[in-house]
Amino acid sequence: MELDKIKRILVVGAGTMGHAIAQVYATAGFEVDLVDLNQEVLDNAMNKIKSNLSLLVEYKHVKSGEISNILNRIHPSTDLKVAAQNCDLVLEAVSEDRNVKRDVFSQLNEFCSEDIILASNTSELNIFNVAKVKNPKRLVIHHWFHPPYIIPLVEIVAGRKTSSEVIDISFNLLKSIGKKPLILKKFTNAFVVNKIQQAINSAVFSLLIKGIASPEEIDMAIKNSLGVRLPFAGVVQNLDFVGLDVVYDIIKNMGGLDLVLLREKVKNGQLGAKTSKGFYDYQGRTEEEILTKRDKLYLQMLEFLKQKNAFEPI
Ligand SMILES: NC(=O)c1ccc[n+]([C@@H]2O[C@H](COP(=O)([O-])OP(=O)(O)OC[C@H]3O[C@@H](n4cnc5c(N)ncnc54)[C@H](O)[C@@H]3O)[C@@H](O)[C@H]2O)c1
């Protein structure tokens, strides 16, 4: 198993994610087999790819002369067996149903050579319990984000039996095609981003069900607060800006969360920007230096968002 031997990629499932991941790999120069259950889905997928590529040309992410080469590198098919026998890596992007995935992996197990990487794009399943394969060292999660030809992150999640070689190859492959891969330190359901998204979803539904705010009001509130800060501060560094002592008090008052980590930081005087150390280490910079830099970025972001009419619904 070597990175430079990966030339032909099989994407199984040509739906919302599969067609677009096939497009990303083909754009990066790989031959791609795109397999789904029927021709109609595949025709639809190829039409969507054409339209995505035209948009990317408009934004100078792809050269217009490249479109036909990219399309020629994608080979739509309903024959999983043939495609599986010829590929060097598989990305499974079929429906998020454990029975469907189990069945696809059992076919891949039968048809693919034993050492090629089998990656799943599952959003939250423990694929390592679902897929039964002969060589579980090569089973891994590559969790892409929609739309994959725009969003950089891909989470790489290993099972207990996944080899470090497979993780390294996954990381280097995704990096080489311009993605921003994150290797999780261990498996957890829904990984990093969907776990956080799930906490947001749970709050959204609670607010809606209790009639506290309308959908439009919730989005207006979020876009006019987190929306301005998030691109620069993320969700962890923002805590440093609030002050970890203040965050500690807020969470304690609201109840329900584990405070061990925060208590330790506050006890050690790591309060965030105000002590030059919190979750991040600001290397002795003063609070004023840190917050002035932050504020300049927030002001630029606010200006940009206003220009783009971002506070209105899409
Ligand atoms: N939609 C998203 O935003 C998103 C984001 C990240 C990850 N995912 C994950 O990606 C996977 C695919 O999601 P999606 O949104 O593309 O779903 P989708 O329903 O749009 O597409 C799934 C495709 O799989 C095909 N399929 C089903 N059984 C098959 C089989 N046996 N062989 C070949 N093809 C088969 C279906 O015909 C369909 O075209 C899921 O695991 C999902 O959780 C989705």
The ligand as an SDF file (V2000), in Angstrom:
LIG
                    3D

 44 48  0  0  0  0  0  0  0  0999 V2000
  -25.4020   14.8510    2.5490 N   0  0  0  0  0  0  0  0  0  0  0  0
  -24.4260   15.3490    3.3060 C   0  0  0  0  0  0  0  0  0  0  0  0
  -24.3390   16.5730    3.5420 O   0  0  0  0  0  0  0  0  0  0  0  0
  -23.3720   14.4310    3.8700 C   0  0  0  0  0  0  0  0  0  0  0  0
  -22.2010   14.9960    4.3970 C   0  0  0  0  0  0  0  0  0  0  0  0
  -21.1840   14.1530    4.8610 C   0  0  0  0  0  0  0  0  0  0  0  0
  -21.3620   12.7810    4.8370 C   0  0  0  0  0  0  0  0  0  0  0  0
  -22.5280   12.2600    4.3340 N   0  0  0  0  0  0  0  0  0  0  0  0
  -22.6250   10.7960    4.2910 C   0  0  0  0  0  0  0  0  0  0  0  0
  -22.3390   10.3820    2.9510 O   0  0  0  0  0  0  0  0  0  0  0  0
  -23.0990    9.1870    2.6550 C   0  0  0  0  0  0  0  0  0  0  0  0
  -23.9550    9.4550    1.4370 C   0  0  0  0  0  0  0  0  0  0  0  0
  -24.8200   10.5240    1.7290 O   0  0  0  0  0  0  0  0  0  0  0  0
  -25.5770   11.3080    0.5690 P   0  0  0  0  0  0  0  0  0  0  0  0
  -26.0840   12.5530    1.1950 O   0  0  0  0  0  0  0  0  0  0  0  0
  -24.7190   11.3810   -0.6360 O   0  0  0  0  0  0  0  0  0  0  0  0
  -26.7900   10.3000    0.3110 O   0  0  0  0  0  0  0  0  0  0  0  0
  -27.7060   10.1630   -0.9750 P   0  0  0  0  0  0  0  0  0  0  0  0
  -28.9590    9.4920   -0.5340 O   0  0  0  0  0  0  0  0  0  0  0  0
  -27.7990   11.4560   -1.7220 O   0  0  0  0  0  0  0  0  0  0  0  0
  -26.8680    9.1610   -1.9060 O   0  0  0  0  0  0  0  0  0  0  0  0
  -26.6740    7.8210   -1.5780 C   0  0  0  0  0  0  0  0  0  0  0  0
  -26.5310    7.0690   -2.9020 C   0  0  0  0  0  0  0  0  0  0  0  0
  -26.1560    5.7340   -2.6100 O   0  0  0  0  0  0  0  0  0  0  0  0
  -26.7790    4.9300   -3.5920 C   0  0  0  0  0  0  0  0  0  0  0  0
  -26.7890    3.5400   -3.1420 N   0  0  0  0  0  0  0  0  0  0  0  0
  -27.5680    2.9680   -2.1960 C   0  0  0  0  0  0  0  0  0  0  0  0
  -27.2660    1.6600   -2.0970 N   0  0  0  0  0  0  0  0  0  0  0  0
  -26.2630    1.4250   -2.9910 C   0  0  0  0  0  0  0  0  0  0  0  0
  -25.5490    0.2620   -3.3450 C   0  0  0  0  0  0  0  0  0  0  0  0
  -25.7870   -0.9100   -2.7700 N   0  0  0  0  0  0  0  0  0  0  0  0
  -24.6030    0.3620   -4.3080 N   0  0  0  0  0  0  0  0  0  0  0  0
  -24.3570    1.5550   -4.9000 C   0  0  0  0  0  0  0  0  0  0  0  0
  -25.0150    2.6850   -4.6010 N   0  0  0  0  0  0  0  0  0  0  0  0
  -25.9630    2.6030   -3.6590 C   0  0  0  0  0  0  0  0  0  0  0  0
  -28.1630    5.5280   -3.7470 C   0  0  0  0  0  0  0  0  0  0  0  0
  -28.7740    5.1130   -4.9690 O   0  0  0  0  0  0  0  0  0  0  0  0
  -27.8280    7.0180   -3.7200 C   0  0  0  0  0  0  0  0  0  0  0  0
  -27.6040    7.5350   -5.0200 O   0  0  0  0  0  0  0  0  0  0  0  0
  -23.8910    8.8730    3.9110 C   0  0  0  0  0  0  0  0  0  0  0  0
  -23.1560    7.9800    4.6890 O   0  0  0  0  0  0  0  0  0  0  0  0
  -23.9880   10.2420    4.6050 C   0  0  0  0  0  0  0  0  0  0  0  0
  -24.2030   10.1400    5.9830 O   0  0  0  0  0  0  0  0  0  0  0  0
  -23.5350   13.0480    3.8330 C   0  0  0  0  0  0  0  0  0  0  0  0
  1  2  1  0
  2  3  2  0
  2  4  1  0
  4  5  1  0
  4 44  2  0
  5  6  2  0
  6  7  1  0
  7  8  2  0
  8  9  1  0
  8 44  1  0
  9 10  1  0
  9 42  1  0
 10 11  1  0
 11 12  1  0
 11 40  1  0
 12 13  1  0
 13 14  1  0
 14 15  2  0
 14 16  1  0
 14 17  1  0
 17 18  1  0
 18 19  2  0
 18 20  1  0
 18 21  1  0
 21 22  1  0
 22 23  1  0
 23 24  1  0
 23 38  1  0
 24 25  1  0
 25 26  1  0
 25 36  1  0
 26 27  1  0
 26 35  1  0
 27 28  2  0
 28 29  1  0
 29 30  1  0
 29 35  2  0
 30 31  1  0
 30 32  2  0
 32 33  1  0
 33 34  2  0
 34 35  1  0
 36 37  1  0
 36 38  1  0
 38 39  1  0
 40 41  1  0
 40 42  1  0
 42 43  1  0
M  CHG  2   8   1  16  -1
M  END
$$$$
